Amino acid sequence: MAKNLVIVESPAKAKTIEGYLGKDFVVKSSFGHVRDLAKKGLAIDLENNFLPNYEVSSDKKQVVSELKKLAKDAEVVWLATDEDREGEAISWHLYETLDLKKKDTKRITFNEITKSAILKAIENPRKINKELVDAQQARRVLDRIVGFELSPVLWKKVRPSLSAGRVQSVAVRLIVEREKEIDAFNSNPFFRVNGQFKSAKGVLKTEFSKQLENEKEAENLLEACKTTDFFVDDIQTKPATRTPAAPFTTSTLQQEASLKLGFSVTKTMSVAQRLYESGLITYMRTDSVNLSQTAISAAKDAIEKNYGPNYSKIRKYTTKSAGAQEAHEAIRPTDFNRSEIDGDRDEERLYDLIWKRGIASQMADAQLERTTIKIGGLKTQDHFAAKGEVIKFDGFLKVYIESSSDENEDDDIEGLLPAVELNEKLSVDSITAVERFTRPPARYVEASLVKKLEELGIGRPSTYAPTISTIQKRGYVEKKEREGALRNYVSLTLKKDTISKEIKSETTGRDKNKLSPTDIGIVVTDFLNTHFERIMDYNFTAKVEAEFDEIASGKIEWTKMMHTFYSPFHENVESTLENSDRATGERELGVHPSSRRKVIARIGRFGPMIQIGDEKADGEKALFASLQPSQSIGSITLEEALELFKLPRVLGNLDGLEVKANTGRFGPYIQVGKTFVSIPKGEDPISISFDRALELYIEKQTAAANNLIKSFDEREDVQLLNGKYGAYLKIGKNNFKLPKDKRPEELTLAECLEIAENQGTKKSTKRK
């Protein structure tokens, strides 16, 4: 048996590290956390200084058993989990769970999985940092309390099965507030004017110095240009520099991978994890932009070798965030001489991004020459101007250009201008005035939401991806695809002393992969904003994060922080349960044209719906209809709402069976007899035709017939079918596995019934 047991979190990491250590070491994985707060109840003793009740996760009992046996036989146990708070907590839980008090136990950390880093860590072990553990424990306990006490308030006051969270609810608030800004935004037209002027040595592309308010102003300008003698009024040439961006932190990597590679936040972290565990990059959860002296020297050598000494410039970056304690270095390659790797496509692309950003951060500034040519001739102060840039020395631009999240900005360097002389006469090639419209604030994408959370001091590198994933899984936020709408605009062109006018059209409001709040997300956010202002306050949430940092640095006791937080929070919960009304997001649309009963849109037990009438008010039973997936209680009109009550629609008959279109809990569908067929996304049960319904029905029948292996005339409800995981027996609504030694096509009815009898049917377990 090996003298040394090294425990890490992941099997991939274990495999890489085991290759660096000798035969006296065995490296095993804990597969992440081995224990957590007990699932049943709060699992925190509020009367006993917030003492947590931890239990080994059911899926980790075998792992713990194996690690205990290995630890018992080893002379030294090395806890080598990640170097952030989460990793420190995993080491502490292993120490407690494996009863390592009786063993020689050492804690080691490393920022990269390379042989030199691992051997250096072995030479410099330390003890478990209980202050880091307490910071993680405080986050876990506080978040459990908030979720445990706040969620039942939502069940009672909004809708069953909802959840709330300290960071997730604030993230949803950002998205809801942005949506409200967009809804309240009034788009105003203006005219943007561009001119092309001919000089002796080429064409100057220019932009007018101000935007014009309306078509009349645009016409007046173009009329004035007809009789204007244009000339070069001023030429300004100034040197300029562009500086490289700092190496990646977790949030900047997530943003850049989104903009350049189209990765989601979760995908970026998953791919980065694989690169880290393969020893290719440093630890991927960090808010530090610092590089070690070793890394700076290695980058310098690689730059001088590949590009020359004049491309190298040593830079030391410092982290602006006061709470940057998650790790010691930025995300960088472990070997700057390795510009490419062999991996899957995603790994290769993300590594390329990290390598380029890291190497560019240690390269010289780009030296540019910026030229502005002012065109004179008009009788007003306003003028046309041409701008251009020339790269005198490319510096870091040889490797990398940082992306911009601003849709109006262009990452490319502006082009070269033709040579002109002061007072040189210019002729008009064309001048165009195009109607544009002010734009509402952009909806967040995952990366821009991460950026905003970081700006506000909410969350830390390890929390961004799970937060964004959670708010989508819980149904508070969705990635809604908007087709947009056609909009007409005016284009005026002056060419050869003639002004022409064109009405053109464009699609506006098209959106893809942008985060939008759902109806339930808006209602829950409004409710929490009203009744839990402190929890939803951005500054308060940031203050809590800062207090976690103070716990990690040993400035405050975690239980003291919990006492300060809990009392007012609990009182707030009790008061809200007792005194607040139900929140439904109710919106009155008008009255029904024939019954004159009130029509309202609101959140019901199963989601957004329309209600006609109120039994308490008018003595008649109310009518209800669910909204279509594309509709919202905030924007649906009375006419659209009344259309919903035309469901179910009878489209026609097929062999004596009614063909209906309807909508239910799981979306729109076609019904023919007892057969139900889902209506594909983008199609509407209110407008679907009889022919299209038959097409969908026949497709399902054909697929079902292809899956049928055998049926029985004497029992039509007994069928042997081909499924996703192989052949199976179906009797009515119940499915049964087939014995491995039986061929389905040879089974008799009696044998099928016997198989069903022996397996029995599972009792349905209703969620309480």
Secondary structure, DSSP 4 states (H G I P E B T S, - for coil): --SEEEEES-HHHHHHHHTTS-TTEEEEE--S-SEEE-SSS--EETTTTTEE-EEE-GGGHHHHHHHHHHHHH-SEEEE---SSHHHHHHHHHHHHHTTGGGSEEEE---SB-SHHHHHHHHHS-B---HHHHHHHHHHHHHHHHHHHHHHHHHHHHT-TT----TTHHHHHHHHHHHHHHHHH----EEEEEEEEEEETTEEEEEEESS-BSSHHHHHHHHHHHHT--EEEEEEEEEEEEE-PPPPB-HHHHHHHHHHHH---HHHHHHHHHHHHHTTSBB-S--------HHHHHHHHHHHHHHT-GGGB---------TT--S-SS-B-BS-TT-----S-HHHHHHHHHHHHHHHHTTBPPEEEEEEEEEEE--SSS--EEEEEEEEEE-GGGGT-------TT---SPP-PPPP--TT-EEEEEEEEEEEEE--PPPPPPHHHHHHHHHHHT-S-TTTHHHHHHHHHHTTSEEEEEE--EEEEEEEEEEETTEEEEEEEEEEES-EEEEEEE-HHHHHHHHHHHHH-HHHH-HHHHHHHHHHHHHHHTTSS-HHHHHHHHHHHHHHHHHHHHHHPPP----EEEEE-TTT--EEEEEEETTEEEEEE--HHHHSS--EEEEPPTT--TTT--HHHHHHHTTPSEEEEEETTEEEEEEEETTEEEEEETTEEEEPPTT--TTT--HHHHHHHHHHHHHHHHHHEEEEETTEEEEEEEEETTEEEEEETTEEEPPPTT--GGG--HHHHHHHHHHH--PPP----
